[in-house]
Amino acid sequence: MSPRSFVALALIAAGAATLVACTAPAETSSSSTTSTAPSVVVVPNVAPRSTPAPGAGDLGALQAAFLDVVARVRPEVVEVETKSDLGSGVVYDNRGDIVTNDHVVGSATSFVVQTVTGQTVPATLVGTYPQGDLAVVRVTAPVDLQPATFANSAELAPGSIVFAVGSPLGLSSSVTEGIVSYNGRPADEGNGVQLPATIQTSAAINPGNSGGALVDLDGSVVGIPTLAAVAPEGNAQAGGIGFAIPSDSVRPIVDQLIATGHVSNSGQAVMTINGSDAVDASGNPVGVVVGSVPSGSGVAKAGIRPGDVVTGLAGQPTPTLAELESVVAGLHSGATVTADVVTPSGRVQHVSVVLDRLGD
């Protein structure tokens, strides 16, 4: 299966950007002058540095921390292979459960898992959650697996150092390093798969990284790498722009898949509409024009109709679809919020909307 193309909602205002799911096919010079020395030397008043330059000891400590993280995390990440695709997975528990992406498993029900030592074992499908691009497979033969530790992804701040560990291009146990660029970036994978809040990172994510681990300096998993951006011009991968599903979103889904094989409560809010960016006469974004509203949804019950323009939600302006998605991503399913709506006749309304649950 060839990599799919996606559009990041967060980038709509600046022009369409394509995202690809990260599965891979199985397989000086100087000069001087002489002058008379002055009798008085004036020393400029330079304030002392508030932060000393890093010394060899500081760099050595950072190097040691990097080595420690990589050594601890590599055994927790495996390669997951189907007959047509190859991706990565993270060991979730001592029973052999491995979390990966739904687009990695595809329609397959049996897999080959390869550990960091090169040992290969069979695995079977436990369950999938296509709406959140997550899946769980379980090894079916004895093998020494090391479960990963999952951290609280909500605590990640832009600038946090992270590592992406996986099997890009089939190169198992590969590690790239970068920072968190944004925490909570919505992304639309296409085919109805919307990720309400992802971790944007500069750590390189390439085909085969999907389903692997994004870890912090403690070696704890903060996300599952899923997408890489592709520049609109030339269709080449945009360096330094990758996306991962936050660990806070992963754990509740995976726990349900392991327990029952399916997800009955995603816990993620969604405002169920088909919409697009609305602009004024000057081309400036002013809201989200509603194209269609599913019957029975919270939006329909609130009285929002096709042609209405949503300009704000929960007290926050939503001039673009990306910003509306971002606001919804920070809310809980079942929450009642106020939507600011402009009707086709120009009437301004403030209506109460009960947010639906993603996957329902």
C-alpha positions as a Markdown table, in Angstrom:
| # | Residue | x | y | z |
|---|---|---|---|---|
| 1 | Met | 0.0 | 0.0 | 0.0 |
| 2 | Ser | 1.5 | 3.3 | -1.0 |
| 3 | Pro | 1.7 | 6.2 | 1.5 |
| 4 | Arg | -1.6 | 8.2 | 1.7 |
| 5 | Ser | -1.8 | 12.0 | 1.4 |
| 6 | Phe | -3.5 | 14.1 | 4.0 |
| 7 | Val | -4.2 | 17.7 | 4.8 |
| 8 | Ala | -3.3 | 19.4 | 8.1 |
| 9 | Leu | -6.3 | 21.5 | 9.2 |
| 10 | Ala | -4.0 | 23.7 | 11.2 |
| 11 | Leu | -2.3 | 24.8 | 7.9 |
| 12 | Ile | -5.4 | 25.5 | 5.9 |
| 13 | Ala | -5.2 | 29.3 | 6.4 |
| 14 | Ala | -1.7 | 29.4 | 4.9 |
| 15 | Gly | -2.5 | 27.0 | 2.0 |
| 16 | Ala | -3.0 | 23.3 | 1.7 |
| 17 | Ala | -0.2 | 21.2 | 3.1 |
| 18 | Thr | 0.0 | 17.4 | 2.5 |
| 19 | Leu | 0.8 | 14.9 | 5.2 |
| 20 | Val | 1.9 | 11.3 | 4.5 |
| 21 | Ala | 1.4 | 8.3 | 6.8 |
| 22 | Cys | 4.7 | 7.0 | 7.8 |
| 23 | Thr | 4.6 | 3.4 | 6.7 |
| 24 | Ala | 7.2 | 2.0 | 4.3 |
| 25 | Pro | 7.0 | -0.7 | 1.7 |
| 26 | Ala | 8.3 | -4.0 | 3.2 |
| 27 | Glu | 11.7 | -3.5 | 2.2 |
| 28 | Thr | 38.9 | 33.0 | 7.6 |
| 29 | Ser | 41.3 | 34.8 | 6.9 |
| 30 | Ser | 42.8 | 37.6 | 9.2 |
| 31 | Ser | 44.7 | 41.0 | 8.9 |
| 32 | Ser | 46.6 | 43.3 | 11.3 |
| 33 | Thr | 47.7 | 47.0 | 11.4 |
| 34 | Thr | 50.3 | 48.7 | 13.5 |
| 35 | Ser | 49.4 | 51.9 | 15.5 |
| 36 | Thr | 50.6 | 53.9 | 18.5 |
| 37 | Ala | 49.1 | 52.6 | 21.7 |
| 38 | Pro | 46.8 | 55.1 | 23.5 |
| 39 | Ser | 47.7 | 56.3 | 26.9 |
| 40 | Val | 44.2 | 55.6 | 28.2 |
| 41 | Val | 42.2 | 52.4 | 27.6 |
| 42 | Val | 38.5 | 52.7 | 27.9 |
| 43 | Val | 36.7 | 49.5 | 28.9 |
| 44 | Pro | 33.1 | 49.3 | 27.7 |
| 45 | Asn | 30.5 | 48.7 | 30.4 |
| 46 | Val | 29.3 | 45.2 | 29.4 |
| 47 | Ala | 26.8 | 43.4 | 31.6 |
| 48 | Pro | 27.8 | 40.0 | 32.8 |
| 49 | Arg | 26.3 | 37.0 | 31.1 |
| 50 | Ser | 23.3 | 35.7 | 32.9 |
| 51 | Thr | 23.8 | 32.2 | 31.5 |
| 52 | Pro | 27.3 | 30.8 | 31.3 |
| 53 | Ala | 28.4 | 29.1 | 28.1 |
| 54 | Pro | 28.1 | 25.3 | 28.2 |
| 55 | Gly | 31.4 | 23.7 | 29.1 |
| 56 | Ala | 32.7 | 20.3 | 28.3 |
| 57 | Gly | 31.1 | 18.9 | 31.4 |
| 58 | Asp | 27.7 | 20.2 | 30.4 |
| 59 | Leu | 27.9 | 18.7 | 27.0 |
| 60 | Gly | 29.2 | 15.5 | 28.4 |
| 61 | Ala | 26.2 | 15.3 | 30.7 |
| 62 | Leu | 23.8 | 15.9 | 27.8 |
| 63 | Gln | 25.6 | 13.3 | 25.7 |
| 64 | Ala | 25.3 | 10.8 | 28.5 |
| 65 | Ala | 21.5 | 11.6 | 28.9 |
| 66 | Phe | 21.0 | 11.0 | 25.2 |
| 67 | Leu | 22.8 | 7.7 | 25.2 |
| 68 | Asp | 20.8 | 6.6 | 28.3 |
| 69 | Val | 17.5 | 7.4 | 26.6 |
| 70 | Val | 18.3 | 5.6 | 23.4 |
| 71 | Ala | 19.7 | 2.5 | 25.2 |
| 72 | Arg | 16.5 | 2.3 | 27.4 |
| 73 | Val | 14.0 | 3.0 | 24.6 |
| 74 | Arg | 15.2 | 0.9 | 21.7 |
| 75 | Pro | 14.2 | -2.5 | 23.3 |
| 76 | Glu | 10.7 | -1.0 | 23.8 |
| 77 | Val | 10.1 | -0.4 | 20.1 |
| 78 | Val | 9.6 | -3.1 | 17.5 |
| 79 | Glu | 9.1 | -3.4 | 13.8 |
| 80 | Val | 5.6 | -4.5 | 12.6 |
| 81 | Glu | 5.4 | -6.0 | 9.2 |
| 82 | Thr | 2.4 | -7.1 | 7.1 |
| 83 | Lys | 2.5 | -8.7 | 3.6 |
| 84 | Ser | 2.5 | -5.3 | 2.0 |
| 85 | Asp | 3.5 | -2.7 | 4.6 |
| 86 | Leu | 6.1 | -2.1 | 7.3 |
| 87 | Gly | 5.8 | 0.1 | 10.3 |
| 88 | Ser | 6.7 | 0.3 | 14.0 |
| 89 | Gly | 5.1 | -0.5 | 17.3 |
| 90 | Val | 5.6 | 0.1 | 21.0 |
| 91 | Val | 5.5 | -2.6 | 23.6 |
| 92 | Tyr | 2.6 | -1.8 | 25.9 |
| 93 | Asp | 2.6 | -4.5 | 28.5 |
| 94 | Asn | 4.1 | -7.9 | 29.7 |
| 95 | Arg | 1.4 | -9.9 | 27.8 |
| 96 | Gly | 2.9 | -9.0 | 24.4 |
| 97 | Asp | 0.5 | -6.3 | 23.5 |
| 98 | Ile | 1.9 | -3.8 | 21.0 |
| 99 | Val | 0.4 | -0.4 | 20.1 |
| 100 | Thr | 0.8 | 0.9 | 16.6 |
| 101 | Asn | -1.2 | 2.9 | 14.0 |
| 102 | Asp | -4.4 | 1.6 | 12.3 |
| 103 | His | -2.9 | 2.5 | 8.9 |
| 104 | Val | 0.1 | 0.3 | 9.7 |
| 105 | Val | -2.1 | -2.8 | 10.2 |
| 106 | Gly | -4.5 | -1.9 | 7.4 |
| 107 | Ser | -6.7 | -4.9 | 6.7 |
| 108 | Ala | -4.2 | -7.5 | 7.9 |
| 109 | Thr | -4.9 | -9.8 | 10.9 |
| 110 | Ser | -1.5 | -11.5 | 11.1 |
| 111 | Phe | 1.9 | -9.9 | 11.4 |
| 112 | Val | 5.6 | -10.4 | 11.9 |
| 113 | Val | 7.2 | -8.5 | 14.8 |
| 114 | Gln | 10.9 | -8.0 | 14.9 |
| 115 | Thr | 12.6 | -7.0 | 18.2 |
| 116 | Val | 15.7 | -4.8 | 18.6 |
| 117 | Thr | 17.8 | -8.0 | 18.8 |
| 118 | Gly | 16.6 | -9.1 | 15.4 |
| 119 | Gln | 14.3 | -11.9 | 16.7 |
| 120 | Thr | 11.1 | -12.3 | 14.7 |
| 121 | Val | 7.8 | -13.7 | 16.1 |
| 122 | Pro | 4.3 | -13.9 | 14.8 |
| 123 | Ala | 1.5 | -11.6 | 16.1 |
| 124 | Thr | -2.2 | -11.3 | 15.6 |
| 125 | Leu | -4.7 | -8.4 | 15.6 |
| 126 | Val | -6.3 | -7.5 | 19.0 |
| 127 | Gly | -8.3 | -4.5 | 17.7 |
| 128 | Thr | -8.3 | -1.3 | 15.8 |
| 129 | Tyr | -9.7 | 2.2 | 16.3 |
| 130 | Pro | -9.6 | 3.8 | 12.8 |
| 131 | Gln | -11.1 | 7.1 | 14.0 |
| 132 | Gly | -8.0 | 7.7 | 16.0 |
| 133 | Asp | -5.5 | 5.8 | 13.8 |
| 134 | Leu | -4.6 | 3.4 | 16.6 |
| 135 | Ala | -4.4 | -0.4 | 16.7 |
| 136 | Val | -3.1 | -3.2 | 19.0 |
| 137 | Val | -1.4 | -6.4 | 17.9 |
| 138 | Arg | -0.3 | -9.2 | 20.2 |
| 139 | Val | 2.7 | -11.5 | 19.8 |
| 140 | Thr | 1.8 | -15.2 | 19.8 |
| 141 | Ala | 5.2 | -16.8 | 20.6 |
| 142 | Pro | 7.5 | -16.5 | 23.6 |
| 143 | Val | 9.8 | -13.5 | 23.2 |
| 144 | Asp | 11.6 | -11.1 | 25.6 |
| 145 | Leu | 9.8 | -7.8 | 25.3 |
| 146 | Gln | 10.4 | -4.7 | 27.4 |
| 147 | Pro | 7.2 | -2.6 | 28.0 |
| 148 | Ala | 7.5 | 1.1 | 27.6 |
| 149 | Thr | 6.7 | 3.8 | 30.1 |
| 150 | Phe | 4.1 | 6.3 | 29.1 |
| 151 | Ala | 4.3 | 9.9 | 30.3 |
| 152 | Asn | 1.7 | 12.7 | 30.5 |
| 153 | Ser | 1.8 | 14.4 | 27.1 |
| 154 | Ala | -0.2 | 17.4 | 28.3 |
| 155 | Glu | 2.9 | 18.6 | 30.2 |
| 156 | Leu | 5.0 | 18.9 | 27.0 |
| 157 | Ala | 5.9 | 22.5 | 26.1 |
| 158 | Pro | 7.3 | 23.8 | 22.8 |
| 159 | Gly | 11.1 | 23.4 | 22.9 |
| 160 | Ser | 11.0 | 20.1 | 24.8 |
| 161 | Ile | 13.6 | 17.7 | 23.5 |
| 162 | Val | 12.1 | 14.5 | 22.0 |
| 163 | Phe | 13.3 | 11.4 | 20.1 |
| 164 | Ala | 11.5 | 9.5 | 17.4 |
| 165 | Val | 12.3 | 5.8 | 17.6 |
| 166 | Gly | 11.2 | 3.3 | 14.9 |
| 167 | Ser | 12.0 | 1.6 | 11.6 |
| 168 | Pro | 12.1 | 4.3 | 8.9 |
| 169 | Leu | 12.6 | 2.8 | 5.5 |
| 170 | Gly | 13.0 | -0.6 | 7.2 |
| 171 | Leu | 16.0 | 0.5 | 9.2 |
| 172 | Ser | 15.0 | -1.0 | 12.6 |
| 173 | Ser | 15.8 | 0.8 | 15.9 |
| 174 | Ser | 16.6 | 4.1 | 14.2 |
| 175 | Val | 16.6 | 7.2 | 16.3 |
| 176 | Thr | 16.1 | 10.9 | 15.3 |
| 177 | Glu | 16.1 | 13.9 | 17.7 |
| 178 | Gly | 14.3 | 17.2 | 17.7 |
| 179 | Ile | 12.0 | 19.4 | 19.8 |
| 180 | Val | 8.3 | 19.8 | 20.3 |
| 181 | Ser | 7.2 | 22.5 | 17.9 |
| 182 | Tyr | 3.5 | 22.6 | 19.0 |
| 183 | Asn | 1.4 | 20.6 | 21.4 |
| 184 | Gly | -2.3 | 20.3 | 20.3 |
| 185 | Arg | -2.1 | 20.7 | 16.5 |
| 186 | Pro | -5.2 | 19.3 | 14.8 |
| 187 | Ala | -4.7 | 17.3 | 11.7 |
| 188 | Asp | -7.0 | 15.6 | 9.2 |
| 189 | Glu | -5.7 | 12.4 | 7.7 |
| 190 | Gly | -8.5 | 12.2 | 5.1 |
| 191 | Asn | -11.0 | 9.4 | 4.7 |
| 192 | Gly | -12.9 | 10.7 | 7.8 |
| 193 | Val | -9.9 | 10.3 | 10.1 |
| 194 | Gln | -9.4 | 13.5 | 12.1 |
| 195 | Leu | -6.8 | 13.8 | 14.9 |
| 196 | Pro | -8.1 | 16.6 | 17.1 |
| 197 | Ala | -4.7 | 17.3 | 18.8 |
| 198 | Thr | -1.3 | 16.1 | 17.7 |
| 199 | Ile | 2.2 | 16.8 | 18.8 |
| 200 | Gln | 4.1 | 18.6 | 16.1 |
| 201 | Thr | 7.8 | 17.8 | 16.2 |
| 202 | Ser | 11.0 | 18.6 | 14.4 |
| 203 | Ala | 12.3 | 15.1 | 15.0 |
| 204 | Ala | 12.5 | 13.5 | 11.6 |
| 205 | Ile | 9.6 | 11.1 | 10.8 |
| 206 | Asn | 10.0 | 9.0 | 7.7 |
| 207 | Pro | 8.0 | 6.1 | 6.1 |
| 208 | Gly | 8.3 | 3.2 | 8.5 |
| 209 | Asn | 8.3 | 5.4 | 11.7 |
| 210 | Ser | 4.5 | 5.2 | 12.0 |
| 211 | Gly | 3.4 | 3.4 | 15.2 |
| 212 | Gly | 6.8 | 3.9 | 16.8 |
| 213 | Ala | 7.7 | 6.0 | 19.9 |
| 214 | Leu | 8.1 | 9.7 | 20.5 |
| 215 | Val | 9.9 | 9.9 | 23.8 |
| 216 | Asp | 11.1 | 12.6 | 26.2 |
| 217 | Leu | 14.5 | 13.0 | 27.9 |
| 218 | Asp | 13.3 | 10.6 | 30.7 |
| 219 | Gly | 12.8 | 7.9 | 28.0 |
| 220 | Ser | 9.0 | 7.9 | 28.5 |
| 221 | Val | 6.6 | 7.7 | 25.5 |
| 222 | Val | 4.8 | 11.0 | 24.9 |
| 223 | Gly | 3.4 | 10.2 | 21.5 |
| 224 | Ile | 3.0 | 7.8 | 18.6 |
| 225 | Pro | 4.6 | 9.2 | 15.4 |
| 226 | Thr | 2.0 | 9.1 | 12.6 |
| 227 | Leu | 2.4 | 11.7 | 9.9 |
| 228 | Ala | 5.0 | 13.7 | 8.0 |
| 229 | Ala | 4.3 | 16.9 | 6.2 |
| 230 | Val | 4.9 | 17.2 | 2.4 |
| 231 | Ala | 5.5 | 20.6 | 0.9 |
| 232 | Pro | 2.8 | 21.6 | -1.7 |
| 233 | Glu | 5.4 | 22.6 | -4.2 |
| 234 | Gly | 7.4 | 19.6 | -5.6 |
| 235 | Asn | 5.5 | 17.1 | -3.4 |
| 236 | Ala | 8.7 | 16.6 | -1.4 |
| 237 | Gln | 8.7 | 15.8 | 2.3 |
| 238 | Ala | 8.9 | 19.0 | 4.4 |
| 239 | Gly | 11.8 | 18.6 | 6.8 |
| 240 | Gly | 11.3 | 19.2 | 10.4 |
| 241 | Ile | 7.5 | 18.9 | 10.4 |
| 242 | Gly | 6.1 | 15.6 | 11.8 |
| 243 | Phe | 3.1 | 14.7 | 13.9 |
| 244 | Ala | 2.5 | 12.2 | 16.7 |
| 245 | Ile | -0.7 | 11.1 | 18.5 |
| 246 | Pro | -0.3 | 12.3 | 22.2 |
| 247 | Ser | 0.1 | 9.6 | 24.8 |
| 248 | Asp | -2.8 | 11.0 | 26.8 |
| 249 | Ser | -5.0 | 10.1 | 23.8 |
| 250 | Val | -3.3 | 6.7 | 23.2 |
| 251 | Arg | -3.6 | 5.1 | 26.6 |
| 252 | Pro | -7.5 | 5.1 | 27.1 |
| 253 | Ile | -8.0 | 3.8 | 23.6 |
| 254 | Val | -5.4 | 1.1 | 23.9 |
| 255 | Asp | -6.8 | 0.0 | 27.3 |
| 256 | Gln | -10.2 | -0.5 | 25.7 |
| 257 | Leu | -8.9 | -2.4 | 22.7 |
| 258 | Ile | -7.0 | -4.8 | 25.0 |
| 259 | Ala | -10.0 | -5.3 | 27.3 |
| 260 | Thr | -12.7 | -5.8 | 24.7 |
| 261 | Gly | -11.2 | -5.5 | 21.2 |
| 262 | His | -13.1 | -2.3 | 20.4 |
| 263 | Val | -13.6 | 1.3 | 21.7 |
| 264 | Ser | -16.9 | 2.2 | 23.3 |
| 265 | Asn | -15.8 | 5.6 | 24.7 |
| 266 | Ser | -13.2 | 7.7 | 22.9 |
| 267 | Gly | -13.6 | 10.5 | 25.4 |
| 268 | Gln | -12.7 | 12.9 | 22.6 |
| 269 | Ala | -15.0 | 15.8 | 21.7 |
| 270 | Val | -16.1 | 16.5 | 18.1 |
| 271 | Met | -18.3 | 19.2 | 16.6 |
| 272 | Thr | -20.1 | 17.1 | 13.9 |
| 273 | Ile | -20.3 | 19.3 | 10.8 |
| 274 | Asn | -19.0 | 19.4 | 7.3 |
| 275 | Gly | -17.6 | 22.9 | 6.9 |
| 276 | Ser | -15.1 | 25.1 | 5.1 |
| 277 | Asp | -13.4 | 28.4 | 5.7 |
| 278 | Ala | -15.6 | 31.5 | 5.2 |
| 279 | Val | -14.0 | 34.8 | 4.0 |
| 280 | Asp | -15.1 | 38.4 | 3.7 |
| 281 | Ala | -15.0 | 40.6 | 0.6 |
| 282 | Ser | -11.3 | 41.2 | 1.2 |
| 283 | Gly | -10.5 | 37.5 | 1.5 |
| 284 | Asn | -10.0 | 37.6 | 5.2 |
| 285 | Pro | -11.1 | 34.5 | 7.2 |
| 286 | Val | -14.2 | 35.2 | 9.3 |
| 287 | Gly | -15.5 | 31.8 | 10.4 |
| 288 | Val | -16.5 | 28.3 | 9.3 |
| 289 | Val | -19.5 | 28.0 | 6.9 |
| 290 | Val | -21.6 | 24.9 | 7.6 |
| 291 | Gly | -22.0 | 22.7 | 4.6 |
| 292 | Ser | -24.1 | 19.9 | 6.1 |
| 293 | Val | -25.2 | 18.7 | 9.6 |
| 294 | Pro | -25.8 | 15.0 | 10.4 |
| 295 | Ser | -29.2 | 14.5 | 11.9 |
| 296 | Gly | -29.2 | 13.7 | 15.6 |
| 297 | Ser | -25.9 | 15.4 | 16.2 |
| 298 | Gly | -25.4 | 18.0 | 18.9 |
| 299 | Val | -25.0 | 20.6 | 16.3 |
| 300 | Ala | -28.3 | 19.7 | 14.6 |
| 301 | Lys | -30.1 | 19.6 | 18.0 |
| 302 | Ala | -28.8 | 23.1 | 18.7 |
| 303 | Gly | -30.5 | 24.4 | 15.5 |
| 304 | Ile | -27.4 | 25.1 | 13.5 |
| 305 | Arg | -28.2 | 24.7 | 9.8 |
| 306 | Pro | -26.3 | 24.5 | 6.5 |
| 307 | Gly | -25.3 | 28.0 | 5.4 |
| 308 | Asp | -24.7 | 29.2 | 8.9 |
| 309 | Val | -21.3 | 30.6 | 9.8 |
| 310 | Val | -19.7 | 29.6 | 13.1 |
| 311 | Thr | -17.5 | 32.5 | 14.2 |
| 312 | Gly | -16.7 | 31.4 | 17.8 |
| 313 | Leu | -17.0 | 28.6 | 20.2 |
| 314 | Ala | -16.7 | 28.4 | 24.0 |
| 315 | Gly | -15.7 | 32.1 | 24.1 |
| 316 | Gln | -12.9 | 31.7 | 21.6 |
| 317 | Pro | -12.9 | 33.1 | 18.0 |
| 318 | Thr | -12.9 | 30.5 | 15.2 |
| 319 | Pro | -12.1 | 32.4 | 12.0 |
| 320 | Thr | -10.9 | 29.2 | 10.3 |
| 321 | Leu | -11.8 | 25.5 | 10.3 |
| 322 | Ala | -8.3 | 24.8 | 11.8 |
| 323 | Glu | -9.0 | 27.1 | 14.7 |
| 324 | Leu | -12.4 | 25.6 | 15.3 |
| 325 | Glu | -10.8 | 22.1 | 15.4 |
| 326 | Ser | -8.2 | 23.4 | 17.8 |
| 327 | Val | -10.8 | 24.8 | 20.2 |
| 328 | Val | -12.9 | 21.6 | 20.1 |
| 329 | Ala | -9.7 | 19.5 | 20.8 |
| 330 | Gly | -9.4 | 21.2 | 24.1 |
| 331 | Leu | -12.9 | 20.4 | 25.2 |
| 332 | His | -14.5 | 17.2 | 26.5 |
| 333 | Ser | -17.2 | 15.1 | 24.8 |
| 334 | Gly | -20.6 | 15.8 | 26.3 |
| 335 | Ala | -19.7 | 19.4 | 27.3 |
| 336 | Thr | -22.2 | 22.1 | 26.6 |
| 337 | Val | -20.6 | 25.2 | 25.0 |
| 338 | Thr | -21.9 | 28.4 | 23.4 |
| 339 | Ala | -21.4 | 28.7 | 19.6 |
| 340 | Asp | -21.5 | 32.2 | 18.0 |
| 341 | Val | -23.4 | 31.8 | 14.7 |
| 342 | Val | -24.2 | 34.2 | 11.8 |
| 343 | Thr | -27.2 | 33.1 | 9.7 |
| 344 | Pro | -27.4 | 33.6 | 5.9 |
| 345 | Ser | -29.7 | 36.6 | 6.6 |
| 346 | Gly | -26.9 | 38.2 | 8.8 |
| 347 | Arg | -28.6 | 37.5 | 12.1 |
| 348 | Val | -26.1 | 36.9 | 15.0 |
| 349 | Gln | -27.1 | 34.0 | 17.3 |
| 350 | His | -25.5 | 32.5 | 20.4 |
| 351 | Val | -26.6 | 28.9 | 20.8 |
| 352 | Ser | -25.8 | 26.1 | 23.2 |
| 353 | Val | -24.2 | 23.0 | 21.6 |
| 354 | Val | -23.6 | 19.6 | 23.3 |
| 355 | Leu | -20.4 | 18.3 | 21.8 |
| 356 | Asp | -20.5 | 14.8 | 20.3 |
| 357 | Arg | -18.0 | 12.1 | 21.1 |
| 358 | Leu | -15.4 | 11.2 | 18.4 |
| 359 | Gly | -16.2 | 7.8 | 17.0 |
| 360 | Asp | -19.8 | 7.7 | 17.9 |
